[in-house]
């Protein structure tokens, strides 16, 4: 498949780009700063998410799927998360792209019926703004009436540096924990889970969580 990775120069986005490339997919990097992309043999487009969206439509034209990894931390602007979600839902039909995979946060996952992780007292304050922004993006997708085939892929509560460690599990909207009550996944295994979902297409228009 031909895949556009939005935010391909970021920590998670770059791992997703590498995983897709290693599996033989044709990858397009969509970034603010092309100099931060470590591959010289892929197509790169400069995209400003605060623009009117015209350059985004042009950049994704001809791809099969967009994978978006947008957190807002680099820009110091978490509002860009929900804005980008809406912008993509508008841009994809214009570019005739039917599928979107979104790097979501763990904060919107439920720890009990009706109780999200971000609403608990244990949730770290320094990540709360980003988690709330990701929850707002999820609401944008859930309220979407277009035909965009989206999947919101939430990592475990802790996503840490490292490659493949063990077999991950896939859940729905509930936070996945191990036998010790921990919710963890390496960034390498998260990228693997993302491309597995890309290839298997098992969860259209759903939020899923991945963790050990």
Phi and psi restraints in degrees (value plus and minus 20) as a CYANA .aco file:
   2 UNK   PHI    -119.7   -79.7
   2 UNK   PSI     100.5   140.5
   3 UNK   PHI    -142.4  -102.4
   3 UNK   PSI     112.0   152.0
   4 UNK   PHI    -120.3   -80.3
   4 UNK   PSI     106.0   146.0
   5 UNK   PHI    -125.8   -85.8
   5 UNK   PSI      89.9   129.9
   6 UNK   PHI    -106.6   -66.6
   6 UNK   PSI     101.3   141.3
   7 UNK   PHI      68.7   108.7
   7 UNK   PSI      12.4    52.4
   8 UNK   PHI     -89.3   -49.3
   8 UNK   PSI     -34.8     5.2
   9 UNK   PHI    -112.8   -72.8
   9 UNK   PSI     -25.2    14.8
  10 UNK   PHI     -98.4   -58.4
  10 UNK   PSI     154.7   194.7
  11 UNK   PHI     -80.3   -40.3
  11 UNK   PSI     -73.3   -33.3
  12 UNK   PHI     -95.0   -55.0
  12 UNK   PSI     -63.4   -23.4
  13 UNK   PHI     -79.2   -39.2
  13 UNK   PSI     -58.7   -18.7
  14 UNK   PHI     -88.0   -48.0
  14 UNK   PSI     -55.5   -15.5
  15 UNK   PHI     -87.0   -47.0
  15 UNK   PSI     -59.0   -19.0
  16 UNK   PHI     -84.8   -44.8
  16 UNK   PSI     -64.0   -24.0
  17 UNK   PHI     -77.1   -37.1
  17 UNK   PSI     -67.4   -27.4
  18 UNK   PHI     -83.1   -43.1
  18 UNK   PSI     -62.4   -22.4
  19 UNK   PHI     -83.7   -43.7
  19 UNK   PSI     -64.2   -24.2
  20 UNK   PHI     -84.3   -44.3
  20 UNK   PSI     -62.0   -22.0
  21 UNK   PHI     -84.9   -44.9
  21 UNK   PSI     -61.4   -21.4
  22 UNK   PHI     -83.4   -43.4
  22 UNK   PSI     -47.7    -7.7
  23 UNK   PHI    -108.5   -68.5
  23 UNK   PSI     -16.0    24.0
  24 UNK   PHI      72.1   112.1
  24 UNK   PSI     -11.4    28.6
  25 UNK   PHI     -97.4   -57.4
  25 UNK   PSI     132.9   172.9
  26 UNK   PHI    -106.9   -66.9
  26 UNK   PSI      95.8   135.8
  27 UNK   PHI    -131.6   -91.6
  27 UNK   PSI     115.5   155.5
  28 UNK   PHI    -134.9   -94.9
  28 UNK   PSI     109.1   149.1
  29 UNK   PHI    -117.2   -77.2
  29 UNK   PSI     107.3   147.3
  30 UNK   PHI    -132.5   -92.5
  30 UNK   PSI      93.8   133.8
  31 UNK   PHI    -163.7  -123.7
  31 UNK   PSI     143.9   183.9
  32 UNK   PHI     -98.6   -58.6
  32 UNK   PSI     -57.7   -17.7
  33 UNK   PHI    -146.4  -106.4
  33 UNK   PSI      79.9   119.9
  34 UNK   PHI     -78.3   -38.3
  34 UNK   PSI     -45.3    -5.3
  35 UNK   PHI     -86.1   -46.1
  35 UNK   PSI     -36.5     3.5
  36 UNK   PHI    -108.1   -68.1
  36 UNK   PSI     -24.8    15.2
  37 UNK   PHI    -104.6   -64.6
  37 UNK   PSI     106.1   146.1
  38 UNK   PHI    -110.1   -70.1
  38 UNK   PSI      -7.7    32.3
  39 UNK   PHI    -137.4   -97.4
  39 UNK   PSI     111.6   151.6
  40 UNK   PHI    -118.5   -78.5
  40 UNK   PSI     -24.1    15.9
  41 UNK   PHI    -129.9   -89.9
  41 UNK   PSI       1.9    41.9
  42 UNK   PHI    -146.5  -106.5
  42 UNK   PSI     141.8   181.8
  43 UNK   PHI     -96.0   -56.0
  43 UNK   PSI     113.0   153.0
  44 UNK   PHI    -148.3  -108.3
  44 UNK   PSI     114.1   154.1
  45 UNK   PHI    -145.5  -105.5
  45 UNK   PSI     118.0   158.0
  46 UNK   PHI    -105.4   -65.4
  46 UNK   PSI     105.4   145.4
  47 UNK   PHI    -150.1  -110.1
  47 UNK   PSI     108.7   148.7
  48 UNK   PHI    -124.2   -84.2
  48 UNK   PSI      90.7   130.7
  49 UNK   PHI     -90.6   -50.6
  49 UNK   PSI     -32.4     7.6
  50 UNK   PHI    -112.4   -72.4
  50 UNK   PSI     -17.3    22.7
  51 UNK   PHI    -101.5   -61.5
  51 UNK   PSI    -194.0  -154.0
  52 UNK   PHI    -100.1   -60.1
  52 UNK   PSI     -20.6    19.4
  53 UNK   PHI      76.9   116.9
  53 UNK   PSI     -29.2    10.8
  54 UNK   PHI     -83.3   -43.3
  54 UNK   PSI     -63.5   -23.5
  55 UNK   PHI     -89.1   -49.1
  55 UNK   PSI     -48.7    -8.7
  56 UNK   PHI     -87.1   -47.1
  56 UNK   PSI     -64.6   -24.6
  57 UNK   PHI     -78.4   -38.4
  57 UNK   PSI     -64.4   -24.4
  58 UNK   PHI     -84.4   -44.4
  58 UNK   PSI     -59.6   -19.6
  59 UNK   PHI     -89.0   -49.0
  59 UNK   PSI     -51.8   -11.8
  60 UNK   PHI    -117.0   -77.0
  60 UNK   PSI     -23.4    16.6
  61 UNK   PHI     -81.7   -41.7
  61 UNK   PSI     109.3   149.3
  62 UNK   PHI      75.2   115.2
  62 UNK   PSI     -24.7    15.3
  63 UNK   PHI    -113.2   -73.2
  63 UNK   PSI     141.1   181.1
  64 UNK   PHI    -109.0   -69.0
  64 UNK   PSI     -55.1   -15.1
  65 UNK   PHI    -167.0  -127.0
  65 UNK   PSI     125.5   165.5
  66 UNK   PHI    -129.5   -89.5
  66 UNK   PSI     112.5   152.5
  67 UNK   PHI    -132.0   -92.0
  67 UNK   PSI     101.4   141.4
  68 UNK   PHI    -129.8   -89.8
  68 UNK   PSI     105.7   145.7
  69 UNK   PHI    -143.8  -103.8
  69 UNK   PSI      68.3   108.3
  70 UNK   PHI    -147.0  -107.0
  70 UNK   PSI      99.2   139.2
  71 UNK   PHI    -133.0   -93.0
  71 UNK   PSI     -46.1    -6.1
  72 UNK   PHI      66.5   106.5
  72 UNK   PSI     -29.9    10.1
  73 UNK   PHI     -86.8   -46.8
  73 UNK   PSI     -59.9   -19.9
  74 UNK   PHI     -82.5   -42.5
  74 UNK   PSI     -58.8   -18.8
  75 UNK   PHI    -103.2   -63.2
  75 UNK   PSI     -30.6     9.4
  76 UNK   PHI      46.5    86.5
  76 UNK   PSI       9.2    49.2
  77 UNK   PHI    -162.4  -122.4
  77 UNK   PSI      73.0   113.0
  78 UNK   PHI     -93.8   -53.8
  78 UNK   PSI     -37.7     2.3
  79 UNK   PHI     -84.7   -44.7
  79 UNK   PSI     -40.0     0.0
  80 UNK   PHI     -86.3   -46.3
  80 UNK   PSI     -39.6     0.4
  81 UNK   PHI     -85.1   -45.1
  81 UNK   PSI     -77.1   -37.1
  82 UNK   PHI     -83.9   -43.9
  82 UNK   PSI     -56.7   -16.7
  83 UNK   PHI     -80.1   -40.1
  83 UNK   PSI     -63.7   -23.7
  84 UNK   PHI     -87.2   -47.2
  84 UNK   PSI     -58.4   -18.4
  85 UNK   PHI     -77.8   -37.8
  85 UNK   PSI     -67.9   -27.9
  86 UNK   PHI     -87.0   -47.0
  86 UNK   PSI     -58.8   -18.8
  87 UNK   PHI     -82.1   -42.1
  87 UNK   PSI     -60.7   -20.7
  88 UNK   PHI     -88.1   -48.1
  88 UNK   PSI     -59.8   -19.8
  89 UNK   PHI     -84.0   -44.0
  89 UNK   PSI     -46.5    -6.5
  90 UNK   PHI    -103.0   -63.0
  90 UNK   PSI     -60.5   -20.5
  91 UNK   PHI     -95.6   -55.6
  91 UNK   PSI     -58.2   -18.2
  92 UNK   PHI     -79.2   -39.2
  92 UNK   PSI     -67.8   -27.8
  93 UNK   PHI     -81.4   -41.4
  93 UNK   PSI     -55.3   -15.3
  94 UNK   PHI     -84.9   -44.9
  94 UNK   PSI     -52.0   -12.0
  95 UNK   PHI    -113.1   -73.1
  95 UNK   PSI     -17.4    22.6
  96 UNK   PHI      40.8    80.8
  96 UNK   PSI      17.7    57.7
  97 UNK   PHI    -125.7   -85.7
  97 UNK   PSI     105.9   145.9
  98 UNK   PHI    -117.5   -77.5
  98 UNK   PSI     -33.4     6.6
  99 UNK   PHI    -147.9  -107.9
  99 UNK   PSI     121.5   161.5
 100 UNK   PHI    -159.2  -119.2
 100 UNK   PSI     106.7   146.7
 101 UNK   PHI    -130.8   -90.8
 101 UNK   PSI     112.8   152.8
 102 UNK   PHI    -139.9   -99.9
 102 UNK   PSI     109.3   149.3
 103 UNK   PHI     -97.1   -57.1
 103 UNK   PSI      81.8   121.8
 104 UNK   PHI    -113.3   -73.3
 104 UNK   PSI     157.9   197.9
 105 UNK   PHI    -122.8   -82.8
 105 UNK   PSI     148.1   188.1
 106 UNK   PHI    -103.7   -63.7
 106 UNK   PSI     -37.5     2.5
 107 UNK   PHI     -80.2   -40.2
 107 UNK   PSI     -48.6    -8.6
 108 UNK   PHI    -103.0   -63.0
 108 UNK   PSI     -29.4    10.6
 109 UNK   PHI     -89.8   -49.8
 109 UNK   PSI     129.0   169.0
 110 UNK   PHI    -111.3   -71.3
 110 UNK   PSI     114.9   154.9
 111 UNK   PHI    -117.3   -77.3
 111 UNK   PSI     -35.6     4.4
 112 UNK   PHI    -179.1  -139.1
 112 UNK   PSI     141.6   181.6
 113 UNK   PHI     -73.6   -33.6
 113 UNK   PSI     100.1   140.1
 114 UNK   PHI      59.2    99.2
 114 UNK   PSI     -15.5    24.5
 115 UNK   PHI    -140.6  -100.6
 115 UNK   PSI      94.9   134.9
 116 UNK   PHI    -106.6   -66.6
 116 UNK   PSI     136.7   176.7
 117 UNK   PHI     -79.5   -39.5
 117 UNK   PSI     -60.7   -20.7
 118 UNK   PHI     -86.2   -46.2
 118 UNK   PSI     -40.9    -0.9
 119 UNK   PHI    -106.1   -66.1
 119 UNK   PSI     -23.5    16.5
 120 UNK   PHI    -104.7   -64.7
 120 UNK   PSI     136.1   176.1
 121 UNK   PHI     -86.7   -46.7
 121 UNK   PSI     -44.5    -4.5
 122 UNK   PHI     -99.2   -59.2
 122 UNK   PSI     -32.3     7.7
 123 UNK   PHI     -89.1   -49.1
 123 UNK   PSI     109.4   149.4
 124 UNK   PHI     -81.1   -41.1
 124 UNK   PSI     110.9   150.9
 125 UNK   PHI     -81.7   -41.7
 125 UNK   PSI     -54.3   -14.3
 126 UNK   PHI     -89.2   -49.2
 126 UNK   PSI     -37.4     2.6
 127 UNK   PHI    -125.6   -85.6
 127 UNK   PSI     -18.8    21.2
 128 UNK   PHI     -87.1   -47.1
 128 UNK   PSI     -63.1   -23.1
 129 UNK   PHI     -80.6   -40.6
 129 UNK   PSI     -63.3   -23.3
 130 UNK   PHI     -86.3   -46.3
 130 UNK   PSI     -59.5   -19.5
 131 UNK   PHI     -84.9   -44.9
 131 UNK   PSI     -61.8   -21.8
 132 UNK   PHI     -83.5   -43.5
 132 UNK   PSI     -60.5   -20.5
 133 UNK   PHI     -82.5   -42.5
 133 UNK   PSI     -59.2   -19.2
 134 UNK   PHI     -86.9   -46.9
 134 UNK   PSI     -56.7   -16.7
 135 UNK   PHI     -83.7   -43.7
 135 UNK   PSI     -57.5   -17.5
 136 UNK   PHI     -85.6   -45.6
 136 UNK   PSI     -58.4   -18.4
 137 UNK   PHI     -83.1   -43.1
 137 UNK   PSI     -61.3   -21.3
 138 UNK   PHI     -81.1   -41.1
 138 UNK   PSI     -60.4   -20.4
 139 UNK   PHI     -81.9   -41.9
 139 UNK   PSI     -58.0   -18.0
 140 UNK   PHI     -79.3   -39.3
 140 UNK   PSI     -64.4   -24.4
 141 UNK   PHI     -86.8   -46.8
 141 UNK   PSI     -63.8   -23.8
 142 UNK   PHI     -84.4   -44.4
 142 UNK   PSI     -48.4    -8.4
 143 UNK   PHI    -111.2   -71.2
 143 UNK   PSI     -21.7    18.3
 144 UNK   PHI     -87.3   -47.3
 144 UNK   PSI     116.4   156.4
 145 UNK   PHI    -132.3   -92.3
 145 UNK   PSI     -12.9    27.1
 146 UNK   PHI     -99.7   -59.7
 146 UNK   PSI    -195.8  -155.8
 147 UNK   PHI    -120.1   -80.1
 147 UNK   PSI      -6.2    33.8
 148 UNK   PHI     -85.6   -45.6
 148 UNK   PSI     110.8   150.8
 149 UNK   PHI    -112.4   -72.4
 149 UNK   PSI      70.2   110.2
 150 UNK   PHI    -120.8   -80.8
 150 UNK   PSI     133.6   173.6
 151 UNK   PHI    -158.2  -118.2
 151 UNK   PSI     106.7   146.7
 152 UNK   PHI    -120.2   -80.2
 152 UNK   PSI      87.6   127.6
 153 UNK   PHI    -122.5   -82.5
 153 UNK   PSI      83.2   123.2
 154 UNK   PHI    -108.9   -68.9
 154 UNK   PSI     112.8   152.8
 155 UNK   PHI     -98.6   -58.6
 155 UNK   PSI     158.1   198.1
 156 UNK   PHI     -86.2   -46.2
 156 UNK   PSI     150.7   190.7
 157 UNK   PHI     -79.3   -39.3
 157 UNK   PSI     -54.3   -14.3
 158 UNK   PHI    -138.1   -98.1
 158 UNK   PSI      96.4   136.4
 159 UNK   PHI    -132.7   -92.7
 159 UNK   PSI     103.1   143.1
 160 UNK   PHI    -147.9  -107.9
 160 UNK   PSI     139.5   179.5
 161 UNK   PHI     -80.6   -40.6
 161 UNK   PSI     121.2   161.2
 162 UNK   PHI     126.6   166.6
 162 UNK   PSI     140.2   180.2
 163 UNK   PHI    -116.6   -76.6
 163 UNK   PSI    -173.2  -133.2
 164 UNK   PHI     -85.9   -45.9
 164 UNK   PSI     105.3   145.3
 165 UNK   PHI    -132.1   -92.1
 165 UNK   PSI     -65.9   -25.9
 166 UNK   PHI    -181.2  -141.2
 166 UNK   PSI     159.4   199.4
 167 UNK   PHI     -90.6   -50.6
 167 UNK   PSI     106.7   146.7
 168 UNK   PHI    -108.4   -68.4
 168 UNK   PSI     143.2   183.2
 169 UNK   PHI    -134.1   -94.1
 169 UNK   PSI     134.7   174.7
 170 UNK   PHI    -137.4   -97.4
 170 UNK   PSI     110.1   150.1
 171 UNK   PHI    -145.4  -105.4
 171 UNK   PSI    -195.7  -155.7
 172 UNK   PHI    -113.7   -73.7
 172 UNK   PSI    -139.9   -99.9
 173 UNK   PHI    -111.4   -71.4
 173 UNK   PSI     -18.0    22.0
 174 UNK   PHI    -114.5   -74.5
 174 UNK   PSI     121.7   161.7
 175 UNK   PHI     -85.5   -45.5
 175 UNK   PSI     109.5   149.5
 176 UNK   PHI    -110.2   -70.2
 176 UNK   PSI     108.7   148.7
 177 UNK   PHI    -145.6  -105.6
 177 UNK   PSI     136.8   176.8
 178 UNK   PHI    -110.3   -70.3
 178 UNK   PSI    -190.6  -150.6
 179 UNK   PHI     -86.2   -46.2
 179 UNK   PSI     -36.3     3.7
 180 UNK   PHI    -118.8   -78.8
 180 UNK   PSI     -15.6    24.4
 181 UNK   PHI      64.2   104.2
 181 UNK   PSI     -14.0    26.0
 182 UNK   PHI    -110.9   -70.9
 182 UNK   PSI     127.2   167.2
 183 UNK   PHI    -141.2  -101.2
 183 UNK   PSI      85.3   125.3
 184 UNK   PHI    -161.5  -121.5
 184 UNK   PSI     132.6   172.6
 185 UNK   PHI    -180.2  -140.2
 185 UNK   PSI     125.5   165.5
 186 UNK   PHI     -99.0   -59.0
 186 UNK   PSI     136.9   176.9
 187 UNK   PHI     -85.3   -45.3
 187 UNK   PSI     -50.9   -10.9
 188 UNK   PHI     -85.8   -45.8
 188 UNK   PSI     -62.9   -22.9
 189 UNK   PHI     -92.8   -52.8
 189 UNK   PSI     -50.6   -10.6
 190 UNK   PHI     -84.1   -44.1
 190 UNK   PSI     -63.8   -23.8
 191 UNK   PHI     -82.1   -42.1
 191 UNK   PSI     -59.1   -19.1
 192 UNK   PHI     -81.7   -41.7
 192 UNK   PSI     -64.0   -24.0
 193 UNK   PHI     -82.6   -42.6
 193 UNK   PSI     -58.7   -18.7
 194 UNK   PHI     -82.7   -42.7
 194 UNK   PSI     -66.7   -26.7
 195 UNK   PHI     -93.5   -53.5
 195 UNK   PSI     -50.1   -10.1
 196 UNK   PHI     -79.9   -39.9
 196 UNK   PSI     -63.9   -23.9
 197 UNK   PHI     -85.8   -45.8
 197 UNK   PSI     -59.1   -19.1
 198 UNK   PHI     -75.1   -35.1
 198 UNK   PSI     -66.5   -26.5
 199 UNK   PHI     -99.4   -59.4
 199 UNK   PSI     -53.5   -13.5
 200 UNK   PHI    -107.6   -67.6
 200 UNK   PSI     -48.8    -8.8
 201 UNK   PHI      32.6    72.6
 201 UNK   PSI      32.2    72.2
 202 UNK   PHI    -114.8   -74.8
 202 UNK   PSI     -34.1     5.9
 203 UNK   PHI    -152.9  -112.9
 203 UNK   PSI      43.4    83.4
 204 UNK   PHI     -87.6   -47.6
 204 UNK   PSI     116.6   156.6
 205 UNK   PHI      33.6    73.6
 205 UNK   PSI      26.4    66.4
 206 UNK   PHI    -160.0  -120.0
 206 UNK   PSI     136.3   176.3
 207 UNK   PHI    -112.1   -72.1
 207 UNK   PSI     115.8   155.8
 208 UNK   PHI    -150.1  -110.1
 208 UNK   PSI     138.2   178.2
 209 UNK   PHI    -139.8   -99.8
 209 UNK   PSI     126.5   166.5
 210 UNK   PHI    -148.5  -108.5
 210 UNK   PSI     113.9   153.9
 211 UNK   PHI    -185.1  -145.1
 211 UNK   PSI     147.5   187.5
